[in-house]
Amino acid sequence: MKVLVIMGSLRKKNTYETVKKLKTIIYHKQYTNCEYEYLFLKDQNLKLCTGCHNCITKGEDLCPLKDDRDLIINKIEEVDGVILASPTFSMNVTWVMKNFFDRLSYIMHRPKFFKQKFMLLIVSGSIMGGKETIKSLSFAAFGGKIINRLVILNSPGMNENKKNKQEILLKKETLKFSKNMEKKISLKPSFGLIMWFCAFKSMSTVYKNECIADYNFYKDKKYFLDIKLTLLQNILINVFTNFLTLLVKKGFV
């Protein structure tokens, strides 16, 4: 079992101390064979996205920024579980985590992390800020299965009772994540993924000249993955794709 912790924190303080507790909980429950690796985004050679859209429209290989983006993607693909962790900065993730989203945004169009399970972790000083930030973090699974969306409060004014409740919550959710990683992941398409596929396949058909990368990705695909679909799933995909294609052509989408 392999876990990759992608750290959006700029300091080794509250968020880092929290993810270290996750490792302790996992190991304490006899998952001693788990490989637990930290990847600090602040230390990576991941240049700032310029918003040129080349990765989305023309293909990720045509991104003008040559750095460690693909090395990070390879690391994600090699593990069973990914923990995305960030503190709350102005009711959002940190800039290094946001840049990570931006640099991988093309995967929203052409998802790939279907074999990975994700835990989304926000460490926040307030519940409101934490809830807003976890929404931002939820976009970063890129096809992977999200097991937990967890906000841990860490405020100087918290009393011992509230601190204990946070520790219990952290332990409960960590064990849930660990147990799910042991289970074989199902590649059967959910209704949500089917709709995601239909939406992007239809748009890639209509805007094939503007988004050639999407068109080349979807044109010969019946679904994201080369798996056997049921008759009902095939019918749903064909009907929804044709319907959405019509809506896009008419300008309703």
C-alpha positions in Angstrom: 0.0 0.0 0.0 1.4 3.3 -1.1 0.3 6.8 0.1 1.5 10.1 -1.4 0.9 13.2 0.7 0.8 16.3 -1.6 1.5 19.2 0.8 0.1 22.7 -0.1 1.5 24.2 3.1 4.3 26.7 2.9 5.5 25.9 6.4 6.1 22.7 8.4 3.5 23.7 11.0 -0.2 22.9 11.6 -1.0 21.1 8.4 2.3 19.1 8.5 1.7 18.1 12.1 -1.7 16.9 11.2 -0.6 14.7 8.2 2.1 13.2 10.5 -0.7 12.1 12.8 -2.3 10.4 9.8 0.8 8.3 9.3 0.9 7.4 13.0 -2.7 6.3 13.0 -2.2 4.2 9.8 0.9 2.5 11.2 -0.7 1.9 14.6 -3.5 -0.1 13.0 -1.0 -2.6 11.6 -0.6 -1.0 8.1 3.1 -1.1 8.7 3.7 -2.1 5.1 2.4 1.2 3.9 4.9 3.5 2.1 4.1 7.0 3.2 5.7 9.8 1.1 5.6 13.5 1.4 5.7 15.8 -1.6 6.0 19.5 -0.7 4.7 21.6 -3.6 6.8 24.6 -2.4 10.0 22.6 -3.0 9.0 21.3 -6.5 10.1 22.8 -9.8 6.5 23.6 -10.8 6.4 26.9 -12.6 3.5 29.3 -12.4 0.7 28.6 -14.9 0.5 31.4 -17.6 -3.0 30.6 -18.6 -2.1 30.0 -22.3 -4.6 27.0 -22.4 -2.2 25.0 -24.7 -2.5 22.0 -22.4 -6.3 22.0 -22.7 -6.8 23.0 -26.4 -3.7 21.6 -28.1 -2.3 19.0 -25.7 -0.3 18.8 -22.5 2.9 18.2 -24.4 2.7 21.7 -25.8 2.8 23.4 -22.5 5.6 26.0 -22.7 6.7 25.4 -19.1 9.2 22.6 -18.9 9.6 21.4 -15.3 8.6 18.6 -12.9 4.8 18.5 -13.7 5.0 15.1 -15.3 7.2 13.7 -12.5 4.5 14.6 -10.0 1.8 13.0 -12.2 3.8 9.8 -12.4 4.1 9.8 -8.6 0.4 10.0 -8.3 -0.2 7.2 -10.8 2.2 4.9 -8.9 0.4 5.0 -5.5 -2.8 3.6 -4.1 -3.9 6.7 -2.1 -3.3 10.4 -2.4 -3.8 12.9 0.5 -4.1 16.5 -0.7 -3.5 18.7 2.3 -3.6 22.5 2.5 -4.2 25.1 5.2 -6.8 27.8 4.6 -5.4 31.1 3.2 -8.1 33.8 2.8 -10.8 31.1 2.6 -9.0 29.2 -0.1 -6.1 26.8 -0.7 -2.6 28.2 -0.7 -1.1 29.6 -4.0 1.1 26.6 -4.5 -1.9 24.2 -4.3 -3.9 26.4 -6.6 -1.0 26.5 -9.1 -0.9 22.7 -8.9 -4.6 22.6 -9.9 -4.0 25.0 -12.7 -1.0 23.1 -14.1 -3.1 19.9 -14.1 -6.3 21.5 -15.3 -6.3 19.7 -18.6 -6.9 16.4 -16.7 -10.4 17.8 -15.9 -11.0 17.5 -19.6 -9.1 14.2 -20.0 -9.2 12.5 -16.6 -6.8 9.7 -15.7 -6.5 9.0 -11.9 -9.2 6.3 -11.9 -7.1 3.8 -9.9 -6.3 6.3 -7.1 -8.2 7.0 -3.9 -8.1 10.5 -2.5 -8.3 12.1 1.0 -8.9 15.9 0.9 -7.6 17.5 4.1 -8.0 21.1 5.1 -6.5 22.5 8.3 -8.3 25.7 9.2 -8.7 28.2 12.0 -12.5 28.5 11.3 -15.2 26.2 10.2 -16.5 28.7 7.6 -13.1 29.1 6.0 -12.5 25.3 6.0 -15.8 24.6 4.2 -15.0 27.2 1.5 -11.5 25.8 1.1 -12.6 22.1 0.8 -14.8 23.1 -2.1 -11.7 24.3 -4.0 -9.8 21.2 -3.1 -12.6 19.0 -4.4 -11.7 19.8 -8.0 -8.2 18.1 -7.7 -9.0 14.4 -7.8 -9.2 14.5 -11.6 -11.1 11.2 -11.9 -10.0 9.5 -8.7 -12.3 8.3 -6.1 -12.7 10.8 -3.2 -13.0 8.9 0.1 -12.9 11.8 2.6 -13.4 15.5 2.5 -12.0 16.5 5.9 -11.8 19.8 7.7 -9.7 19.8 10.9 -10.0 22.9 13.0 -6.8 24.3 14.6 -7.4 27.5 16.5 -5.4 29.0 19.4 -8.7 29.6 21.3 -9.9 26.0 21.2 -10.5 24.3 24.5 -9.5 20.7 25.3 -12.9 19.3 24.6 -12.9 20.7 21.1 -9.4 19.5 20.5 -10.3 16.0 21.6 -13.3 16.0 19.2 -10.9 16.9 16.3 -8.5 14.1 17.2 -11.4 11.6 17.3 -12.6 12.9 13.9 -9.1 12.7 12.4 -8.7 9.1 13.6 -12.1 8.0 12.3 -11.6 9.5 8.8 -8.0 8.2 8.6 -9.0 4.6 9.3 -11.9 4.9 6.8 -9.3 6.0 4.2 -6.9 3.2 5.1 -9.6 0.5 4.9 -10.8 1.8 1.6 -7.3 1.6 0.1 -7.2 -2.1 1.0 -10.3 -2.7 -1.2 -9.9 -3.3 -4.9 -11.1 -0.2 -6.6 -14.1 -0.5 -8.9 -13.6 0.8 -12.4 -17.3 0.5 -13.1 -18.6 3.9 -14.3 -20.8 5.8 -12.0 -23.7 7.9 -13.3 -21.7 11.1 -12.6 -18.6 9.8 -14.6 -20.9 8.8 -17.5 -22.3 12.4 -17.6 -18.8 13.8 -17.3 -17.7 11.7 -20.3 -20.8 12.6 -22.4 -20.4 16.3 -21.7 -16.8 16.5 -22.8 -17.2 14.1 -25.7 -20.1 16.2 -27.0 -18.2 19.5 -26.6 -15.1 18.0 -28.2 -17.2 17.0 -31.2 -18.7 20.4 -31.7 -15.5 22.4 -30.9 -13.0 20.0 -32.5 -11.1 22.8 -34.3 -10.8 24.8 -31.2 -10.0 21.9 -28.8 -8.1 19.4 -31.0 -6.6 17.7 -27.9 -10.0 16.8 -26.5 -11.3 15.8 -30.0 -8.4 13.4 -30.5 -8.9 12.0 -27.0 -12.6 11.3 -27.2 -13.3 10.6 -30.9 -12.7 6.8 -30.7 -13.7 6.3 -27.1 -16.9 4.7 -25.8 -15.9 5.6 -22.3 -12.8 7.0 -20.5 -11.5 3.5 -19.9 -11.4 0.5 -22.1 -13.7 -1.6 -20.0 -16.8 -3.7 -20.8 -20.0 -1.6 -20.5 -23.5 -2.9 -20.0 -26.1 -2.5 -22.6 -27.8 0.2 -20.4 -24.6 2.1 -20.0 -24.0 2.1 -23.7 -27.5 3.3 -24.4 -27.1 6.1 -21.7 -23.8 7.2 -23.2 -25.1 7.3 -26.7 -28.4 9.1 -25.8 -26.8 11.7 -23.5 -23.9 12.4 -25.9 -26.2 13.0 -28.8 -28.6 15.1 -26.7 -25.8 17.2 -25.3 -24.1 17.6 -28.7 -27.4 19.0 -30.0 -27.6 21.5 -27.0 -24.1 22.6 -27.6 -24.7 23.2 -31.3 -27.8 25.2 -30.5 -25.9 27.3 -28.0 -27.7 26.2 -24.9 -24.6 24.9 -23.2 
